[in-house]
């Protein structure tokens, strides 16, 4: 990610998020775009806060991997 500047990231991220599994994409959308916290996401998705954290961690790892493969 260090080699990717912000303008490139803005181009890459939407496509990378589209490639995520549905739950991961939803958590990323709710957390980073809608700016909900973990507790609010848990309520919306009817899962535990711990599960939200696990999904978020997985999603970020997948996004990092996708970005590294692209650049």
Rosetta constraint file for C-alpha pairs under 8 A:
AtomPair CA 1 CA 64 HARMONIC 7.09 0.50
AtomPair CA 1 CA 67 HARMONIC 6.90 0.50
AtomPair CA 1 CA 68 HARMONIC 6.64 0.50
AtomPair CA 3 CA 71 HARMONIC 7.66 0.50
AtomPair CA 4 CA 8 HARMONIC 6.08 0.50
AtomPair CA 4 CA 9 HARMONIC 6.35 0.50
AtomPair CA 4 CA 71 HARMONIC 7.36 0.50
AtomPair CA 5 CA 9 HARMONIC 6.18 0.50
AtomPair CA 6 CA 10 HARMONIC 6.21 0.50
AtomPair CA 7 CA 11 HARMONIC 6.64 0.50
AtomPair CA 8 CA 12 HARMONIC 6.19 0.50
AtomPair CA 9 CA 13 HARMONIC 5.74 0.50
AtomPair CA 10 CA 14 HARMONIC 7.26 0.50
AtomPair CA 11 CA 15 HARMONIC 7.71 0.50
AtomPair CA 12 CA 16 HARMONIC 6.18 0.50
AtomPair CA 12 CA 67 HARMONIC 7.27 0.50
AtomPair CA 13 CA 17 HARMONIC 5.97 0.50
AtomPair CA 13 CA 63 HARMONIC 7.77 0.50
AtomPair CA 14 CA 18 HARMONIC 6.30 0.50
AtomPair CA 15 CA 19 HARMONIC 6.51 0.50
AtomPair CA 16 CA 20 HARMONIC 6.78 0.50
AtomPair CA 16 CA 63 HARMONIC 6.19 0.50
AtomPair CA 16 CA 66 HARMONIC 6.47 0.50
AtomPair CA 16 CA 67 HARMONIC 7.53 0.50
AtomPair CA 17 CA 25 HARMONIC 5.82 0.50
AtomPair CA 17 CA 28 HARMONIC 7.80 0.50
AtomPair CA 17 CA 63 HARMONIC 7.09 0.50
AtomPair CA 18 CA 25 HARMONIC 6.96 0.50
AtomPair CA 20 CA 24 HARMONIC 6.03 0.50
AtomPair CA 20 CA 25 HARMONIC 5.46 0.50
AtomPair CA 20 CA 59 HARMONIC 7.09 0.50
AtomPair CA 20 CA 62 HARMONIC 7.39 0.50
AtomPair CA 20 CA 63 HARMONIC 7.87 0.50
AtomPair CA 21 CA 25 HARMONIC 6.13 0.50
AtomPair CA 22 CA 26 HARMONIC 6.08 0.50
AtomPair CA 23 CA 27 HARMONIC 6.24 0.50
AtomPair CA 23 CA 55 HARMONIC 7.22 0.50
AtomPair CA 24 CA 28 HARMONIC 6.22 0.50
AtomPair CA 24 CA 55 HARMONIC 5.70 0.50
AtomPair CA 24 CA 56 HARMONIC 6.43 0.50
AtomPair CA 24 CA 58 HARMONIC 7.29 0.50
AtomPair CA 24 CA 59 HARMONIC 5.11 0.50
AtomPair CA 25 CA 29 HARMONIC 6.07 0.50
AtomPair CA 25 CA 59 HARMONIC 7.23 0.50
AtomPair CA 26 CA 30 HARMONIC 6.04 0.50
AtomPair CA 27 CA 31 HARMONIC 5.84 0.50
AtomPair CA 27 CA 41 HARMONIC 7.12 0.50
AtomPair CA 27 CA 52 HARMONIC 7.15 0.50
AtomPair CA 27 CA 55 HARMONIC 7.08 0.50
AtomPair CA 27 CA 56 HARMONIC 6.14 0.50
AtomPair CA 28 CA 32 HARMONIC 5.67 0.50
AtomPair CA 28 CA 33 HARMONIC 7.33 0.50
AtomPair CA 28 CA 56 HARMONIC 6.66 0.50
AtomPair CA 28 CA 59 HARMONIC 7.14 0.50
AtomPair CA 29 CA 33 HARMONIC 5.07 0.50
AtomPair CA 29 CA 34 HARMONIC 6.33 0.50
AtomPair CA 30 CA 34 HARMONIC 4.71 0.50
AtomPair CA 30 CA 35 HARMONIC 6.06 0.50
AtomPair CA 30 CA 36 HARMONIC 5.65 0.50
AtomPair CA 30 CA 41 HARMONIC 6.72 0.50
AtomPair CA 31 CA 35 HARMONIC 4.76 0.50
AtomPair CA 31 CA 36 HARMONIC 4.99 0.50
AtomPair CA 31 CA 37 HARMONIC 6.23 0.50
AtomPair CA 31 CA 38 HARMONIC 7.44 0.50
AtomPair CA 31 CA 41 HARMONIC 7.45 0.50
AtomPair CA 32 CA 36 HARMONIC 7.59 0.50
AtomPair CA 36 CA 40 HARMONIC 5.82 0.50
AtomPair CA 36 CA 41 HARMONIC 6.25 0.50
AtomPair CA 37 CA 41 HARMONIC 6.23 0.50
AtomPair CA 38 CA 42 HARMONIC 6.08 0.50
AtomPair CA 38 CA 49 HARMONIC 5.87 0.50
AtomPair CA 38 CA 52 HARMONIC 6.38 0.50
AtomPair CA 38 CA 53 HARMONIC 7.11 0.50
AtomPair CA 39 CA 43 HARMONIC 6.39 0.50
AtomPair CA 39 CA 49 HARMONIC 5.80 0.50
AtomPair CA 40 CA 44 HARMONIC 6.25 0.50
AtomPair CA 41 CA 45 HARMONIC 6.00 0.50
AtomPair CA 41 CA 49 HARMONIC 7.76 0.50
AtomPair CA 41 CA 52 HARMONIC 7.06 0.50
AtomPair CA 42 CA 46 HARMONIC 5.53 0.50
AtomPair CA 42 CA 47 HARMONIC 4.94 0.50
AtomPair CA 42 CA 48 HARMONIC 5.44 0.50
AtomPair CA 42 CA 49 HARMONIC 5.28 0.50
AtomPair CA 42 CA 51 HARMONIC 7.92 0.50
AtomPair CA 42 CA 52 HARMONIC 6.14 0.50
AtomPair CA 43 CA 47 HARMONIC 6.70 0.50
AtomPair CA 43 CA 48 HARMONIC 7.90 0.50
AtomPair CA 47 CA 51 HARMONIC 6.41 0.50
AtomPair CA 47 CA 52 HARMONIC 7.04 0.50
AtomPair CA 48 CA 52 HARMONIC 6.44 0.50
AtomPair CA 49 CA 53 HARMONIC 6.29 0.50
AtomPair CA 50 CA 54 HARMONIC 6.30 0.50
AtomPair CA 51 CA 55 HARMONIC 6.13 0.50
AtomPair CA 52 CA 56 HARMONIC 6.05 0.50
AtomPair CA 53 CA 57 HARMONIC 6.07 0.50
AtomPair CA 54 CA 58 HARMONIC 6.18 0.50
AtomPair CA 55 CA 59 HARMONIC 6.03 0.50
AtomPair CA 56 CA 60 HARMONIC 6.14 0.50
AtomPair CA 57 CA 61 HARMONIC 6.25 0.50
AtomPair CA 58 CA 62 HARMONIC 6.19 0.50
AtomPair CA 59 CA 63 HARMONIC 6.12 0.50
AtomPair CA 60 CA 64 HARMONIC 6.12 0.50
AtomPair CA 61 CA 65 HARMONIC 6.18 0.50
AtomPair CA 62 CA 66 HARMONIC 6.10 0.50
AtomPair CA 63 CA 67 HARMONIC 6.12 0.50
AtomPair CA 64 CA 68 HARMONIC 6.13 0.50
AtomPair CA 65 CA 69 HARMONIC 6.21 0.50
AtomPair CA 66 CA 70 HARMONIC 6.24 0.50
AtomPair CA 67 CA 71 HARMONIC 6.21 0.50
